[in-house]
């Protein structure tokens, strides 16, 4: 068998494994919205849409058959606007104007669409503001949320596949200094705690930032593997190293999100997965589906 035929066979086997691995959202969760199902033919939405529900503080992200939402604390305001402030390059991925803003004590909270969900900025004006911000969640039906080792929140299906989640939180003061912050889960809510003190320069900017459309990532990789024997060979080698397609892209995805700035993100992926990971990241459709905000 020629090398090209071998790569084609690897691609076919990997394609079968990817489809068999599912990405079906159907277990008990924090709160439930609509189900996700990728079955025969592997359909995946092309884009996650984000809208505010009129008359509420709820921001919904969805695509096709599924949705997830985050509720902003405080009172809705058409005048309030939380801005990125002095934060490292690459941390803010919001698109256009916020879809919803609220005011809470000495803080303004604005939720922006990102293309994969929402990025909700918290601008804290002074040390009289709250130190905890509770965001009630509604997750894809059947999914479960848990705090991961890097401080992020991972939302998984009953089968253990990633449905989405909330990236590791960050907070910076007006001088660009990091302020300690962390996530916790409280019943059906995501809580971000921000530990500012007498040495903090205000305003402080923090964010809970979610990501959805993980099914699109897996479906895109599947399609590329089926269409291109060279891609199939590269992905197969990565999978052989890490044990499964899911674990492979979880590792690369976490490395990407742990760094700020495109160059550092790219370097982080290569450090986590080697040169082959960098080559896979170089495939435009996979980069857009799996890594871009």
C-alpha positions in Angstrom: 0.0 0.0 0.0 1.4 3.4 -0.9 2.0 6.1 1.7 -0.9 8.1 0.2 -3.2 5.1 0.5 -2.1 4.5 4.1 -2.8 8.2 4.9 -6.2 7.8 3.3 -7.0 4.8 5.4 -5.9 6.6 8.5 -8.1 9.4 7.6 -11.1 7.1 7.1 -10.5 5.4 10.4 -10.1 8.7 12.2 -13.3 10.0 10.6 -15.2 7.0 11.8 -13.8 7.5 15.3 -14.7 11.2 15.3 -18.2 10.6 14.3 -18.6 7.7 16.7 -17.3 9.9 19.6 -20.5 12.0 19.2 -20.7 15.4 20.7 -24.2 14.9 21.8 -25.4 17.1 24.7 -27.8 15.0 26.9 -27.2 14.8 30.6 -28.1 16.6 33.9 -26.7 20.1 34.2 -26.6 23.5 36.0 -29.7 24.7 34.1 -31.0 23.4 30.8 -31.6 25.0 27.5 -31.9 23.3 24.0 -30.1 20.1 23.1 -27.1 19.7 20.7 -26.9 16.6 18.5 -24.4 15.8 15.9 -25.4 12.6 14.3 -25.3 11.0 10.9 -23.7 13.4 8.4 -22.2 15.6 11.1 -23.9 18.9 10.9 -22.5 21.9 12.7 -23.6 25.5 12.8 -21.4 28.0 11.0 -21.7 30.7 13.6 -22.8 31.3 17.2 -25.3 34.2 17.4 -25.6 36.3 20.6 -28.7 38.4 21.5 -30.2 40.0 24.6 -33.7 38.9 25.5 -35.9 42.1 25.5 -37.1 43.2 29.0 -34.6 41.0 30.8 -30.9 40.9 31.8 -30.4 37.6 29.9 -27.9 37.3 27.0 -28.4 34.2 24.9 -25.8 32.5 22.6 -27.0 29.9 20.2 -26.7 28.1 16.9 -29.2 25.9 15.3 -30.7 23.4 17.8 -29.0 24.6 21.0 -28.6 27.7 23.1 -26.9 28.8 26.4 -27.4 32.0 28.3 -25.9 34.2 31.0 -27.8 36.7 33.1 -26.1 39.9 34.0 -26.5 41.2 37.6 -27.8 44.7 38.3 -30.2 47.0 36.5 -30.3 47.2 32.8 -29.1 50.5 31.4 -29.0 52.0 27.9 -26.4 54.5 29.0 -23.9 52.4 30.9 -20.9 50.9 29.0 -18.1 48.8 30.3 -14.9 49.2 28.2 -11.7 47.1 28.0 -9.6 49.5 30.0 -5.8 48.8 30.4 -5.6 45.1 29.7 -3.0 43.0 27.8 -3.4 42.8 24.0 -5.4 39.9 22.9 -7.7 39.6 25.9 -10.7 41.5 24.5 -12.5 39.8 21.7 -15.8 41.7 21.8 -17.4 42.7 18.5 -19.1 46.1 18.0 -21.3 47.6 20.7 -22.5 45.5 23.8 -25.7 43.6 23.4 -26.6 44.5 27.0 -25.3 46.6 29.9 -26.2 46.8 33.5 -25.3 48.9 36.6 -24.6 47.4 40.0 -23.4 49.6 42.9 -20.1 51.1 41.7 -19.8 48.8 38.7 -20.9 48.7 35.1 -21.3 45.3 33.3 -21.5 45.0 29.5 -21.8 41.8 27.5 -20.4 41.7 24.0 -20.8 39.1 21.2 -17.6 37.4 20.2 -18.6 35.0 17.4 -18.3 32.0 19.7 -20.4 33.3 22.6 -20.0 36.3 24.9 -17.4 38.3 26.7 -18.8 40.2 29.6 -16.7 43.1 30.9 -17.0 44.3 34.5 -15.8 47.8 35.1 -15.3 48.4 38.9 -15.1 52.1 39.8 -14.0 52.1 43.4 -13.4 49.9 46.5 -17.0 50.4 47.5 -18.1 48.1 44.7 -19.0 44.5 45.2 -16.2 41.9 45.2 -18.4 39.1 43.9 -20.5 39.1 40.7 -23.1 36.3 40.3 -24.2 35.3 36.8 -27.1 32.8 36.6 -26.5 30.4 33.7 -28.6 28.3 31.4 -26.5 25.6 29.7 -27.1 23.3 26.8 -29.6 20.6 27.9 -28.1 17.8 29.9 -24.6 19.3 30.2 -22.6 19.6 33.4 -20.3 22.5 34.5 -17.2 22.1 36.6 -14.2 24.2 37.6 -11.1 23.0 35.8 -7.5 22.9 37.1 -6.6 26.2 35.3 -9.5 28.0 36.9 -11.7 27.9 33.8 -15.2 26.4 33.8 -15.7 23.4 31.4 -19.1 22.4 30.3 -19.3 18.7 29.3 -21.8 16.4 27.7 -22.9 13.1 29.3 -20.4 11.4 27.1 -17.6 13.6 28.5 -17.1 15.8 25.4 -16.7 19.5 25.7 -19.8 21.5 24.9 -18.2 24.8 25.8 -17.4 26.7 29.0 -15.9 29.9 30.5 -12.3 30.8 30.0 -10.0 31.3 33.0 -11.0 34.6 34.5 -8.7 37.7 34.6 -8.8 41.2 36.2 -6.6 44.2 35.7 -6.5 47.6 37.4 -6.0 51.0 35.9 -2.2 50.6 35.8 -2.4 47.3 34.0 -1.6 45.3 37.0 -3.2 41.9 37.5 -5.8 41.7 40.3 -6.5 38.3 41.9 -9.7 36.8 40.6 -11.4 33.4 40.5 -14.5 31.5 39.5 -16.8 29.4 41.6 -20.1 27.7 40.9 -23.0 28.3 43.2 -26.1 26.3 42.3 -27.1 27.5 38.8 -24.8 30.5 38.9 -21.3 31.4 37.9 -19.6 33.6 40.5 -16.5 35.8 39.7 -14.7 37.0 42.8 -12.3 39.9 42.5 -9.8 40.6 45.3 -9.0 44.3 45.0 -7.5 46.2 48.0 -6.2 49.5 49.1 -3.3 49.3 46.7 -5.5 48.8 43.6 -5.8 51.6 41.0 -9.4 52.0 39.9 -11.2 51.3 37.7 -10.7 47.6 37.6 -11.7 45.6 34.6 -12.6 41.9 34.7 -14.4 39.4 32.5 -16.3 36.2 32.4 -15.9 35.0 28.8 -17.7 32.0 27.4 -17.1 29.9 24.3 -19.5 27.6 22.5 -19.6 25.9 19.2 -17.1 23.2 20.2 -19.1 20.8 18.1 -18.2 23.0 15.1 -14.5 22.5 15.9 -14.8 18.7 16.0 -17.0 18.6 12.8 -14.5 20.9 11.0 -11.6 18.7 12.0 -13.6 15.7 10.8 -14.3 17.3 7.4 -10.6 18.3 6.9 -9.5 14.7 7.8 -12.0 13.3 5.3 -11.0 15.6 2.6 -7.2 15.7 2.9 -4.9 12.8 3.5 -2.0 14.9 4.6 -4.2 16.6 7.3 -5.5 13.1 8.3 -1.9 12.0 8.8 -1.0 15.0 11.0 -4.1 14.7 13.1 -3.7 11.0 13.5 -0.1 11.5 14.8 -1.4 14.1 17.4 -4.2 11.8 18.4 -1.7 8.9 18.8 0.3 11.1 21.1 -2.5 12.3 23.3 -4.9 9.4 23.2 -8.0 10.7 21.6 -9.2 13.5 19.3 -11.1 15.1 22.2 -8.1 15.2 24.5 -5.8 16.4 21.7 -7.9 19.5 21.0 -8.7 20.1 24.6 -4.9 20.4 25.3 -4.3 22.6 22.3 -7.4 24.7 23.0 -6.3 25.3 26.7 -2.8 26.3 25.6 -4.3 28.8 23.1 -6.6 30.4 25.7 -3.9 30.5 28.4 -1.8 33.0 26.4 -2.5 36.6 25.3 -1.7 37.9 21.9 -1.6 35.9 18.6 2.1 35.2 18.6 2.1 34.0 22.2 -1.0 31.9 21.6 0.6 30.2 18.6 3.8 29.6 20.6 1.7 28.1 23.4 0.0 25.6 21.1 3.4 24.5 19.6 4.8 24.1 23.1 1.9 21.9 24.1 1.6 19.8 21.0 4.9 20.2 19.0 5.4 21.3 15.5 2.6 19.2 14.2 0.2 21.1 16.4 1.4 24.3 14.8 0.9 22.8 11.3 -2.7 21.9 12.2 -3.3 25.3 13.7 -2.1 26.7 10.3 -5.1 25.2 8.6 -7.4 28.2 8.4 -10.7 26.4 8.8 -9.5 24.5 11.9 -8.0 27.7 13.4 -11.3 29.6 12.9 -13.5 26.8 14.2 -11.4 25.7 17.2 -9.2 28.6 18.4 -10.4 32.0 17.2 -12.7 33.9 19.5 
